[in-house]
Amino acid sequence: MAQILKQSTAVDVIIGPFVDSTNGDTEETGLTISRADVLLSKNGQALTQKTDVTAAAHDANGMYNCELDATDTDTIGQLTIFVHESGALAVRHDYQVVEQDTYEFLFASGSTADADVAAILADTNEVQAELADGGRLDLLIDLILADTGELQAEWVDGGRLDLLIDLILADTGELQAEWVDAGRLDLILDAILADTTGLNGDAMRGTDSAALASVLGALNDAAAAGDPTATDTLVQYAKQLINVLVGATGVATFPAAGAPANNISLAEIIRAIYDDTNAIQGKLPSGTISDFAEASNDVTLADASITAAKYAANAREAAGQATDEVNAIADGVWNEARSGHTIAGTYGEVHNEIISGAAEAGTLSTTEMTSDLSEATDEHYNGRIVIWTGGVLSGQASDITAYLGSTGRLTYTAVTEAPSAADTFIIV
């Protein structure tokens, strides 16, 4: 993790270690690292010398104290320090510059960050427990998902409810256009609002109230039943709609089931969903999830239902194997980590012996390469083959003749070009 620095604040940082460029090991303790030698990149911009004029001074073991002033740290984001002094390997350090308030919140004495987090965790402790696997909220969600499984399927692209919505949108397309700003319905509403500006309750008294009653019907009219007729009032059907929503009386018969189509009501669609799920209603055992799991374990398959033909090679229809499903399986096989496959005599064991690595800053030439290999034993990889999988040498291979465990440096038969830092390779 990059060290965090406070924006526009002077700071001393330790850079290094500086080691001999020839052997990559001897600590360089007498370097003269001037202001011009210390290059900074602010948030990915071009490298320029630091503003602070103080030269870096040796601290210990090849580590040097480097002073930065407020101008050097004035840009939010990544700050990179790069120094390549003659006689020593290059050194790079990355820092993260944050706003002063953020820095104070994280590191200042008396910061409330820990207390705030602790208070949040304490206040939500019970909710966390209920959301955990097996908690009450978790069990409730599991039951809801199980009970609404078929309904969920109808909402997916191409499901019946999705088709119904598509039909509604298609049938009301012109009406939707009229609702937009300056559409015909929008203009009518604007005219109504303009004509009724300033009206109050006086306008609804006397004959106006009687006229309204003649249009809507008496408020005490009973809810209408069956299909609408010319004699039923608006109030009757408003009450009928409310009765349907709350489950009260008022509808003579519930409509029969109907597939989504023109002239099919929402009630018919709901009835169709009810009929389709009737077979599974009451099949789920009551009680806890544990009860359900125990009941599921008691289910057995008849011998006649398991036949060789059903499990024969290529028995599954090719049309059922979607391209994305096949690709997902292939990706899962190829991207499986090698570390878990160590059973003797398997292909996994063979592939687990392939070593992966990447070049690092240090010695990078046509015959030598400093790497991130962690093996500490010298000459450990002698006689094996290095194959580059990235960078300018991608696809080339060479035999390993020497290995320095302290720096991960490989020596090999000369190749066409020198690798660069971060170029990847494998050893077989």
C-alpha beads as a LAMMPS data file, in Angstrom:
LAMMPS data file: protein, C-alpha beads

428 atoms
427 bonds

1 atom types
1 bond types

-500.0 500.0 xlo xhi
-500.0 500.0 ylo yhi
-500.0 500.0 zlo zhi

Masses

1 110.0

Atoms # bond

1 1 1 0.000 0.000 0.000
2 1 1 1.370 3.438 -0.952
3 1 1 2.334 5.791 1.886
4 1 1 -0.257 8.556 2.368
5 1 1 0.946 12.195 2.345
6 1 1 -0.952 15.359 3.308
7 1 1 -1.541 17.814 0.447
8 1 1 0.635 20.974 0.310
9 1 1 2.637 19.947 3.378
10 1 1 6.420 19.628 3.712
11 1 1 7.552 16.131 4.642
12 1 1 10.722 13.989 4.917
13 1 1 10.551 10.566 3.229
14 1 1 13.068 7.708 3.249
15 1 1 14.053 6.480 -0.235
16 1 1 16.107 3.457 -1.244
17 1 1 17.741 1.073 -0.807
18 1 1 20.428 2.177 -3.276
19 1 1 22.549 -0.843 -4.213
20 1 1 25.495 -1.311 -6.541
21 1 1 24.476 -1.420 -10.211
22 1 1 27.016 -4.178 -10.947
23 1 1 26.141 -6.844 -8.397
24 1 1 22.723 -5.540 -7.324
25 1 1 23.573 -6.207 -3.670
26 1 1 26.241 -3.917 -2.183
27 1 1 24.670 -0.967 -0.358
28 1 1 25.728 2.436 -1.713
29 1 1 26.200 4.741 1.291
30 1 1 28.214 7.609 -0.198
31 1 1 26.054 8.790 -3.097
32 1 1 25.569 12.496 -3.803
33 1 1 21.864 12.849 -4.559
34 1 1 21.172 16.475 -5.457
35 1 1 17.853 18.227 -6.018
36 1 1 18.191 17.651 -9.801
37 1 1 18.622 13.889 -9.272
38 1 1 15.243 13.544 -7.507
39 1 1 12.499 13.461 -10.162
40 1 1 8.800 13.717 -9.283
41 1 1 5.679 12.724 -11.255
42 1 1 2.446 14.256 -9.927
43 1 1 -0.632 12.166 -10.723
44 1 1 0.883 10.651 -13.862
45 1 1 2.385 13.845 -15.305
46 1 1 5.921 14.217 -16.737
47 1 1 8.895 13.751 -14.412
48 1 1 10.440 17.013 -13.149
49 1 1 13.006 17.761 -10.445
50 1 1 11.678 18.365 -6.952
51 1 1 11.135 21.954 -5.745
52 1 1 12.828 21.525 -2.355
53 1 1 16.542 22.385 -2.797
54 1 1 17.881 20.146 -0.020
55 1 1 20.059 17.247 -1.229
56 1 1 19.189 13.762 -0.013
57 1 1 21.368 12.608 2.912
58 1 1 22.380 9.016 3.701
59 1 1 20.564 7.558 6.690
60 1 1 21.610 3.899 6.990
61 1 1 21.978 0.728 4.916
62 1 1 21.741 2.529 1.582
63 1 1 18.571 4.413 2.609
64 1 1 18.519 8.205 2.118
65 1 1 16.436 10.981 3.702
66 1 1 14.693 13.055 1.012
67 1 1 12.996 16.366 1.926
68 1 1 9.865 17.520 0.027
69 1 1 8.297 20.959 0.380
70 1 1 4.631 22.067 0.149
71 1 1 4.915 22.610 -3.628
72 1 1 6.181 19.055 -4.156
73 1 1 3.023 17.687 -2.455
74 1 1 0.466 20.163 -3.828
75 1 1 -1.323 17.781 -6.241
76 1 1 -3.988 15.278 -5.137
77 1 1 -3.372 11.737 -6.439
78 1 1 -0.318 9.535 -6.928
79 1 1 3.117 11.064 -6.358
80 1 1 6.045 9.078 -7.798
81 1 1 9.700 9.669 -6.780
82 1 1 12.340 8.339 -9.211
83 1 1 16.115 8.463 -8.644
84 1 1 18.778 6.804 -10.807
85 1 1 22.179 7.766 -9.463
86 1 1 25.339 6.726 -11.312
87 1 1 26.785 3.484 -9.908
88 1 1 23.544 2.396 -8.300
89 1 1 20.349 0.715 -9.447
90 1 1 17.329 2.957 -10.034
91 1 1 14.927 3.532 -7.120
92 1 1 11.203 4.344 -7.363
93 1 1 8.658 5.098 -4.633
94 1 1 4.905 5.760 -4.995
95 1 1 2.880 7.860 -2.530
96 1 1 -0.795 8.869 -2.339
97 1 1 -1.452 12.574 -1.714
98 1 1 -4.838 13.281 -0.058
99 1 1 -6.701 16.403 1.045
100 1 1 -5.672 17.839 4.398
101 1 1 -9.100 17.128 5.955
102 1 1 -8.913 13.485 4.855
103 1 1 -5.397 13.133 6.257
104 1 1 -6.403 14.679 9.573
105 1 1 -9.471 12.419 9.771
106 1 1 -7.307 9.320 9.276
107 1 1 -4.193 10.145 11.259
108 1 1 -4.629 13.183 13.505
109 1 1 -4.632 12.741 17.279
110 1 1 -8.220 12.408 18.527
111 1 1 -9.642 11.359 15.111
112 1 1 -13.229 10.093 15.432
113 1 1 -13.015 7.576 12.568
114 1 1 -12.648 4.521 14.817
115 1 1 -15.353 5.732 17.183
116 1 1 -17.774 6.404 14.311
117 1 1 -17.246 2.941 12.839
118 1 1 -17.653 1.312 16.242
119 1 1 -20.897 3.230 16.861
120 1 1 -22.335 2.168 13.495
121 1 1 -21.465 -1.470 14.142
122 1 1 -23.000 -1.316 17.616
123 1 1 -26.225 0.323 16.387
124 1 1 -26.734 -2.233 13.612
125 1 1 -25.601 -5.293 15.532
126 1 1 -29.056 -6.919 15.677
127 1 1 -29.784 -6.227 12.003
128 1 1 -26.430 -7.742 11.033
129 1 1 -27.271 -10.887 12.959
130 1 1 -30.652 -11.213 11.235
131 1 1 -29.065 -10.790 7.784
132 1 1 -26.442 -13.449 8.447
133 1 1 -26.904 -16.917 6.979
134 1 1 -29.700 -18.565 8.962
135 1 1 -30.904 -15.287 10.507
136 1 1 -34.598 -14.326 10.438
137 1 1 -34.270 -11.835 7.576
138 1 1 -32.181 -14.315 5.597
139 1 1 -34.790 -17.056 6.096
140 1 1 -37.588 -14.652 5.132
141 1 1 -35.797 -13.683 1.912
142 1 1 -35.220 -17.365 1.081
143 1 1 -38.938 -18.121 1.551
144 1 1 -40.004 -15.131 -0.562
145 1 1 -37.677 -16.181 -3.381
146 1 1 -38.999 -19.733 -3.217
147 1 1 -42.672 -18.680 -3.165
148 1 1 -42.289 -16.200 -6.042
149 1 1 -40.056 -18.321 -8.265
150 1 1 -42.511 -18.603 -11.171
151 1 1 -43.597 -14.964 -10.867
152 1 1 -39.956 -13.908 -11.143
153 1 1 -39.655 -15.923 -14.329
154 1 1 -42.591 -14.007 -15.828
155 1 1 -40.771 -10.705 -15.337
156 1 1 -37.700 -11.697 -17.374
157 1 1 -37.333 -10.684 -21.014
158 1 1 -39.935 -12.662 -22.961
159 1 1 -41.950 -13.675 -19.855
160 1 1 -45.712 -13.109 -19.776
161 1 1 -45.610 -10.020 -17.578
162 1 1 -42.812 -8.605 -19.738
163 1 1 -44.899 -9.236 -22.848
164 1 1 -47.900 -7.569 -21.195
165 1 1 -45.852 -4.450 -20.428
166 1 1 -44.523 -4.408 -23.995
167 1 1 -48.116 -4.550 -25.304
168 1 1 -49.207 -1.728 -22.979
169 1 1 -46.311 0.439 -24.121
170 1 1 -47.080 -0.330 -27.771
171 1 1 -50.841 0.333 -27.411
172 1 1 -50.289 3.622 -25.583
173 1 1 -47.418 4.876 -27.725
174 1 1 -49.382 7.757 -29.253
175 1 1 -50.917 8.643 -25.899
176 1 1 -47.463 8.802 -24.328
177 1 1 -46.336 11.198 -27.039
178 1 1 -49.274 13.490 -26.269
179 1 1 -48.255 13.736 -22.606
180 1 1 -44.845 15.237 -23.361
181 1 1 -44.287 18.961 -23.066
182 1 1 -46.331 20.776 -25.795
183 1 1 -48.198 17.565 -26.727
184 1 1 -51.972 17.802 -27.199
185 1 1 -52.863 16.439 -23.744
186 1 1 -50.239 18.662 -22.171
187 1 1 -51.742 21.709 -23.926
188 1 1 -55.245 20.742 -22.725
189 1 1 -54.009 20.483 -19.130
190 1 1 -52.299 23.858 -19.455
191 1 1 -55.565 25.386 -20.705
192 1 1 -57.551 23.820 -17.824
193 1 1 -55.068 25.122 -15.276
194 1 1 -55.258 28.590 -16.806
195 1 1 -59.089 28.599 -16.869
196 1 1 -59.441 27.411 -13.254
197 1 1 -56.852 29.675 -11.668
198 1 1 -58.309 31.254 -8.510
199 1 1 -61.213 28.838 -8.098
200 1 1 -62.146 27.961 -4.524
201 1 1 -64.776 25.873 -2.744
202 1 1 -67.576 28.304 -3.747
203 1 1 -67.524 26.928 -7.301
204 1 1 -68.591 23.480 -6.121
205 1 1 -71.726 24.545 -4.216
206 1 1 -75.337 24.567 -5.383
207 1 1 -76.091 23.550 -8.950
208 1 1 -72.416 22.802 -9.630
209 1 1 -72.446 20.092 -6.975
210 1 1 -75.635 18.637 -8.458
211 1 1 -74.069 18.582 -11.910
212 1 1 -71.061 16.780 -10.555
213 1 1 -73.278 14.182 -8.835
214 1 1 -75.141 13.544 -12.112
215 1 1 -71.860 12.725 -13.823
216 1 1 -70.166 10.701 -11.140
217 1 1 -73.202 9.223 -9.388
218 1 1 -74.186 9.288 -5.736
219 1 1 -71.419 8.565 -3.275
220 1 1 -73.545 5.875 -1.608
221 1 1 -74.045 3.857 -4.834
222 1 1 -73.200 0.177 -4.368
223 1 1 -70.145 -1.186 -6.148
224 1 1 -70.938 -2.436 -9.653
225 1 1 -70.563 -6.128 -10.489
226 1 1 -69.812 -7.807 -13.800
227 1 1 -68.996 -5.975 -17.029
228 1 1 -69.580 -2.196 -17.275
229 1 1 -72.914 -0.983 -18.605
230 1 1 -74.158 2.400 -19.775
231 1 1 -76.278 2.795 -16.625
232 1 1 -73.526 2.239 -14.063
233 1 1 -72.028 5.323 -12.479
234 1 1 -68.376 6.219 -12.202
235 1 1 -68.606 5.952 -8.423
236 1 1 -69.859 2.358 -8.715
237 1 1 -66.856 1.315 -10.740
238 1 1 -64.442 3.272 -8.577
239 1 1 -65.770 1.299 -5.603
240 1 1 -65.510 -1.938 -7.555
241 1 1 -61.858 -1.219 -8.327
242 1 1 -61.183 -0.543 -4.647
243 1 1 -62.947 -3.785 -3.682
244 1 1 -60.778 -5.722 -6.131
245 1 1 -57.621 -4.185 -4.654
246 1 1 -58.544 -4.826 -1.006
247 1 1 -60.305 -8.155 -1.515
248 1 1 -63.789 -7.009 -0.458
249 1 1 -67.122 -7.969 -2.066
250 1 1 -68.357 -6.214 -5.176
251 1 1 -67.219 -8.377 -8.117
252 1 1 -69.673 -11.098 -9.166
253 1 1 -67.056 -13.480 -10.617
254 1 1 -63.304 -13.367 -10.969
255 1 1 -62.354 -13.474 -14.688
256 1 1 -61.010 -16.680 -16.196
257 1 1 -57.303 -17.031 -16.970
258 1 1 -56.000 -15.377 -20.111
259 1 1 -52.603 -15.160 -21.837
260 1 1 -51.141 -11.665 -22.364
261 1 1 -52.709 -10.144 -25.489
262 1 1 -54.884 -7.259 -26.618
263 1 1 -58.246 -7.065 -24.811
264 1 1 -56.924 -9.184 -21.910
265 1 1 -57.315 -7.590 -18.478
266 1 1 -54.807 -7.570 -15.668
267 1 1 -57.240 -9.643 -13.581
268 1 1 -57.164 -12.373 -16.253
269 1 1 -53.364 -12.339 -16.229
270 1 1 -53.296 -12.624 -12.427
271 1 1 -55.737 -15.552 -12.625
272 1 1 -53.450 -17.240 -15.157
273 1 1 -50.496 -16.839 -12.787
274 1 1 -52.576 -18.265 -9.956
275 1 1 -53.616 -21.287 -12.039
276 1 1 -50.036 -21.931 -13.189
277 1 1 -48.690 -21.898 -9.639
278 1 1 -51.582 -23.808 -8.102
279 1 1 -49.705 -27.094 -8.424
280 1 1 -46.905 -25.949 -6.107
281 1 1 -49.080 -24.158 -3.563
282 1 1 -48.894 -25.950 -0.217
283 1 1 -46.074 -28.219 -1.419
284 1 1 -43.393 -26.340 0.542
285 1 1 -43.249 -27.666 4.121
286 1 1 -44.046 -25.269 6.940
287 1 1 -41.583 -24.443 9.667
288 1 1 -37.931 -23.474 9.443
289 1 1 -35.449 -23.744 6.597
290 1 1 -33.962 -26.739 8.442
291 1 1 -37.373 -28.466 8.248
292 1 1 -37.464 -27.785 4.506
293 1 1 -33.953 -29.173 4.029
294 1 1 -34.831 -32.300 6.036
295 1 1 -37.963 -32.842 3.936
296 1 1 -35.930 -32.431 0.749
297 1 1 -33.470 -35.099 1.885
298 1 1 -36.337 -37.582 2.081
299 1 1 -37.092 -37.246 -1.660
300 1 1 -36.001 -40.289 -3.691
301 1 1 -35.923 -40.929 -7.423
302 1 1 -37.599 -44.018 -8.848
303 1 1 -35.134 -46.409 -10.508
304 1 1 -37.149 -46.178 -13.737
305 1 1 -36.491 -42.413 -13.938
306 1 1 -32.704 -42.922 -14.165
307 1 1 -31.779 -44.425 -17.521
308 1 1 -28.509 -44.682 -19.400
309 1 1 -29.988 -42.799 -22.357
310 1 1 -30.639 -39.734 -20.206
311 1 1 -26.984 -39.576 -19.181
312 1 1 -25.363 -40.753 -22.418
313 1 1 -22.740 -38.602 -24.119
314 1 1 -24.252 -35.790 -26.177
315 1 1 -27.731 -36.612 -24.809
316 1 1 -28.351 -32.941 -24.115
317 1 1 -29.645 -30.974 -27.082
318 1 1 -27.054 -28.749 -28.690
319 1 1 -29.591 -25.912 -28.786
320 1 1 -29.693 -25.926 -24.993
321 1 1 -25.995 -25.265 -24.687
322 1 1 -25.862 -21.507 -25.073
323 1 1 -22.629 -20.008 -26.348
324 1 1 -22.173 -17.921 -23.216
325 1 1 -22.631 -21.040 -21.044
326 1 1 -19.968 -22.995 -22.964
327 1 1 -17.635 -19.988 -22.876
328 1 1 -18.139 -19.616 -19.126
329 1 1 -17.186 -23.282 -18.563
330 1 1 -14.112 -22.947 -20.775
331 1 1 -13.049 -19.744 -19.025
332 1 1 -13.447 -21.407 -15.651
333 1 1 -11.150 -24.306 -16.667
334 1 1 -8.419 -22.130 -18.198
335 1 1 -8.484 -19.555 -15.389
336 1 1 -8.341 -22.116 -12.543
337 1 1 -5.383 -21.486 -10.217
338 1 1 -2.603 -24.080 -10.470
339 1 1 -1.828 -24.049 -6.744
340 1 1 -4.752 -26.284 -5.789
341 1 1 -3.912 -29.154 -8.183
342 1 1 -1.140 -31.247 -6.631
343 1 1 -2.441 -34.841 -6.836
344 1 1 0.366 -37.132 -8.014
345 1 1 0.034 -38.422 -11.566
346 1 1 -2.416 -35.739 -12.790
347 1 1 -2.026 -33.027 -15.426
348 1 1 -2.671 -30.514 -12.671
349 1 1 0.460 -31.686 -10.852
350 1 1 2.529 -31.229 -14.038
351 1 1 1.239 -27.707 -14.697
352 1 1 1.785 -26.769 -11.048
353 1 1 5.536 -27.100 -11.610
354 1 1 5.485 -24.243 -14.152
355 1 1 6.882 -21.096 -12.499
356 1 1 5.398 -17.662 -13.353
357 1 1 7.241 -14.395 -12.879
358 1 1 7.917 -10.882 -14.136
359 1 1 11.011 -8.781 -14.765
360 1 1 11.854 -6.047 -12.263
361 1 1 14.005 -2.944 -12.335
362 1 1 17.643 -3.937 -11.913
363 1 1 19.810 -5.843 -14.350
364 1 1 17.916 -6.144 -17.644
365 1 1 19.994 -7.221 -20.670
366 1 1 20.079 -9.790 -23.433
367 1 1 21.735 -12.294 -21.041
368 1 1 20.523 -11.285 -17.545
369 1 1 17.212 -10.281 -15.962
370 1 1 16.319 -9.234 -12.402
371 1 1 12.911 -10.736 -11.535
372 1 1 10.291 -11.033 -8.784
373 1 1 11.106 -14.720 -8.164
374 1 1 11.109 -15.465 -4.420
375 1 1 13.303 -18.601 -4.479
376 1 1 16.313 -17.851 -2.212
377 1 1 18.616 -20.728 -3.278
378 1 1 21.308 -19.767 -5.821
379 1 1 21.405 -21.776 -9.078
380 1 1 17.942 -23.225 -8.238
381 1 1 16.619 -22.934 -11.819
382 1 1 19.825 -23.890 -13.683
383 1 1 19.099 -26.124 -16.678
384 1 1 15.439 -25.096 -17.007
385 1 1 13.927 -23.034 -19.828
386 1 1 12.607 -19.475 -19.490
387 1 1 9.828 -18.486 -21.932
388 1 1 8.683 -14.832 -22.153
389 1 1 4.903 -14.347 -22.284
390 1 1 4.849 -10.549 -22.422
391 1 1 6.927 -7.606 -23.645
392 1 1 9.355 -7.390 -26.581
393 1 1 10.581 -10.979 -25.991
394 1 1 7.070 -12.506 -25.986
395 1 1 7.327 -15.988 -27.534
396 1 1 11.137 -16.304 -27.167
397 1 1 12.795 -18.936 -24.962
398 1 1 16.294 -19.497 -23.597
399 1 1 18.086 -21.932 -21.276
400 1 1 18.939 -20.769 -17.741
401 1 1 22.647 -21.010 -16.852
402 1 1 22.731 -19.229 -13.470
403 1 1 20.405 -17.868 -10.772
404 1 1 21.071 -15.365 -7.925
405 1 1 18.534 -15.952 -5.149
406 1 1 19.069 -12.641 -3.312
407 1 1 17.734 -10.545 -6.243
408 1 1 15.915 -13.141 -8.347
409 1 1 18.382 -12.501 -11.200
410 1 1 18.398 -15.069 -14.019
411 1 1 21.330 -15.601 -16.399
412 1 1 20.531 -17.225 -19.746
413 1 1 21.814 -17.743 -23.267
414 1 1 21.647 -14.454 -25.184
415 1 1 18.282 -13.414 -26.669
416 1 1 17.540 -10.790 -29.321
417 1 1 16.608 -7.907 -27.017
418 1 1 16.738 -6.859 -23.371
419 1 1 13.479 -7.342 -21.436
420 1 1 11.792 -4.459 -19.656
421 1 1 10.473 -4.200 -16.092
422 1 1 7.070 -5.933 -15.723
423 1 1 7.615 -8.204 -18.774
424 1 1 6.116 -11.579 -17.836
425 1 1 7.634 -15.060 -18.263
426 1 1 7.311 -18.700 -17.244
427 1 1 9.959 -21.278 -16.336
428 1 1 9.384 -24.858 -17.507

Bonds

1 1 1 2
2 1 2 3
3 1 3 4
4 1 4 5
5 1 5 6
6 1 6 7
7 1 7 8
8 1 8 9
9 1 9 10
10 1 10 11
11 1 11 12
12 1 12 13
13 1 13 14
14 1 14 15
15 1 15 16
16 1 16 17
17 1 17 18
18 1 18 19
19 1 19 20
20 1 20 21
21 1 21 22
22 1 22 23
23 1 23 24
24 1 24 25
25 1 25 26
26 1 26 27
27 1 27 28
28 1 28 29
29 1 29 30
30 1 30 31
31 1 31 32
32 1 32 33
33 1 33 34
34 1 34 35
35 1 35 36
36 1 36 37
37 1 37 38
38 1 38 39
39 1 39 40
40 1 40 41
41 1 41 42
42 1 42 43
43 1 43 44
44 1 44 45
45 1 45 46
46 1 46 47
47 1 47 48
48 1 48 49
49 1 49 50
50 1 50 51
51 1 51 52
52 1 52 53
53 1 53 54
54 1 54 55
55 1 55 56
56 1 56 57
57 1 57 58
58 1 58 59
59 1 59 60
60 1 60 61
61 1 61 62
62 1 62 63
63 1 63 64
64 1 64 65
65 1 65 66
66 1 66 67
67 1 67 68
68 1 68 69
69 1 69 70
70 1 70 71
71 1 71 72
72 1 72 73
73 1 73 74
74 1 74 75
75 1 75 76
76 1 76 77
77 1 77 78
78 1 78 79
79 1 79 80
80 1 80 81
81 1 81 82
82 1 82 83
83 1 83 84
84 1 84 85
85 1 85 86
86 1 86 87
87 1 87 88
88 1 88 89
89 1 89 90
90 1 90 91
91 1 91 92
92 1 92 93
93 1 93 94
94 1 94 95
95 1 95 96
96 1 96 97
97 1 97 98
98 1 98 99
99 1 99 100
100 1 100 101
101 1 101 102
102 1 102 103
103 1 103 104
104 1 104 105
105 1 105 106
106 1 106 107
107 1 107 108
108 1 108 109
109 1 109 110
110 1 110 111
111 1 111 112
112 1 112 113
113 1 113 114
114 1 114 115
115 1 115 116
116 1 116 117
117 1 117 118
118 1 118 119
119 1 119 120
120 1 120 121
121 1 121 122
122 1 122 123
123 1 123 124
124 1 124 125
125 1 125 126
126 1 126 127
127 1 127 128
128 1 128 129
129 1 129 130
130 1 130 131
131 1 131 132
132 1 132 133
133 1 133 134
134 1 134 135
135 1 135 136
136 1 136 137
137 1 137 138
138 1 138 139
139 1 139 140
140 1 140 141
141 1 141 142
142 1 142 143
143 1 143 144
144 1 144 145
145 1 145 146
146 1 146 147
147 1 147 148
148 1 148 149
149 1 149 150
150 1 150 151
151 1 151 152
152 1 152 153
153 1 153 154
154 1 154 155
155 1 155 156
156 1 156 157
157 1 157 158
158 1 158 159
159 1 159 160
160 1 160 161
161 1 161 162
162 1 162 163
163 1 163 164
164 1 164 165
165 1 165 166
166 1 166 167
167 1 167 168
168 1 168 169
169 1 169 170
170 1 170 171
171 1 171 172
172 1 172 173
173 1 173 174
174 1 174 175
175 1 175 176
176 1 176 177
177 1 177 178
178 1 178 179
179 1 179 180
180 1 180 181
181 1 181 182
182 1 182 183
183 1 183 184
184 1 184 185
185 1 185 186
186 1 186 187
187 1 187 188
188 1 188 189
189 1 189 190
190 1 190 191
191 1 191 192
192 1 192 193
193 1 193 194
194 1 194 195
195 1 195 196
196 1 196 197
197 1 197 198
198 1 198 199
199 1 199 200
200 1 200 201
201 1 201 202
202 1 202 203
203 1 203 204
204 1 204 205
205 1 205 206
206 1 206 207
207 1 207 208
208 1 208 209
209 1 209 210
210 1 210 211
211 1 211 212
212 1 212 213
213 1 213 214
214 1 214 215
215 1 215 216
216 1 216 217
217 1 217 218
218 1 218 219
219 1 219 220
220 1 220 221
221 1 221 222
222 1 222 223
223 1 223 224
224 1 224 225
225 1 225 226
226 1 226 227
227 1 227 228
228 1 228 229
229 1 229 230
230 1 230 231
231 1 231 232
232 1 232 233
233 1 233 234
234 1 234 235
235 1 235 236
236 1 236 237
237 1 237 238
238 1 238 239
239 1 239 240
240 1 240 241
241 1 241 242
242 1 242 243
243 1 243 244
244 1 244 245
245 1 245 246
246 1 246 247
247 1 247 248
248 1 248 249
249 1 249 250
250 1 250 251
251 1 251 252
252 1 252 253
253 1 253 254
254 1 254 255
255 1 255 256
256 1 256 257
257 1 257 258
258 1 258 259
259 1 259 260
260 1 260 261
261 1 261 262
262 1 262 263
263 1 263 264
264 1 264 265
265 1 265 266
266 1 266 267
267 1 267 268
268 1 268 269
269 1 269 270
270 1 270 271
271 1 271 272
272 1 272 273
273 1 273 274
274 1 274 275
275 1 275 276
276 1 276 277
277 1 277 278
278 1 278 279
279 1 279 280
280 1 280 281
281 1 281 282
282 1 282 283
283 1 283 284
284 1 284 285
285 1 285 286
286 1 286 287
287 1 287 288
288 1 288 289
289 1 289 290
290 1 290 291
291 1 291 292
292 1 292 293
293 1 293 294
294 1 294 295
295 1 295 296
296 1 296 297
297 1 297 298
298 1 298 299
299 1 299 300
300 1 300 301
301 1 301 302
302 1 302 303
303 1 303 304
304 1 304 305
305 1 305 306
306 1 306 307
307 1 307 308
308 1 308 309
309 1 309 310
310 1 310 311
311 1 311 312
312 1 312 313
313 1 313 314
314 1 314 315
315 1 315 316
316 1 316 317
317 1 317 318
318 1 318 319
319 1 319 320
320 1 320 321
321 1 321 322
322 1 322 323
323 1 323 324
324 1 324 325
325 1 325 326
326 1 326 327
327 1 327 328
328 1 328 329
329 1 329 330
330 1 330 331
331 1 331 332
332 1 332 333
333 1 333 334
334 1 334 335
335 1 335 336
336 1 336 337
337 1 337 338
338 1 338 339
339 1 339 340
340 1 340 341
341 1 341 342
342 1 342 343
343 1 343 344
344 1 344 345
345 1 345 346
346 1 346 347
347 1 347 348
348 1 348 349
349 1 349 350
350 1 350 351
351 1 351 352
352 1 352 353
353 1 353 354
354 1 354 355
355 1 355 356
356 1 356 357
357 1 357 358
358 1 358 359
359 1 359 360
360 1 360 361
361 1 361 362
362 1 362 363
363 1 363 364
364 1 364 365
365 1 365 366
366 1 366 367
367 1 367 368
368 1 368 369
369 1 369 370
370 1 370 371
371 1 371 372
372 1 372 373
373 1 373 374
374 1 374 375
375 1 375 376
376 1 376 377
377 1 377 378
378 1 378 379
379 1 379 380
380 1 380 381
381 1 381 382
382 1 382 383
383 1 383 384
384 1 384 385
385 1 385 386
386 1 386 387
387 1 387 388
388 1 388 389
389 1 389 390
390 1 390 391
391 1 391 392
392 1 392 393
393 1 393 394
394 1 394 395
395 1 395 396
396 1 396 397
397 1 397 398
398 1 398 399
399 1 399 400
400 1 400 401
401 1 401 402
402 1 402 403
403 1 403 404
404 1 404 405
405 1 405 406
406 1 406 407
407 1 407 408
408 1 408 409
409 1 409 410
410 1 410 411
411 1 411 412
412 1 412 413
413 1 413 414
414 1 414 415
415 1 415 416
416 1 416 417
417 1 417 418
418 1 418 419
419 1 419 420
420 1 420 421
421 1 421 422
422 1 422 423
423 1 423 424
424 1 424 425
425 1 425 426
426 1 426 427
427 1 427 428
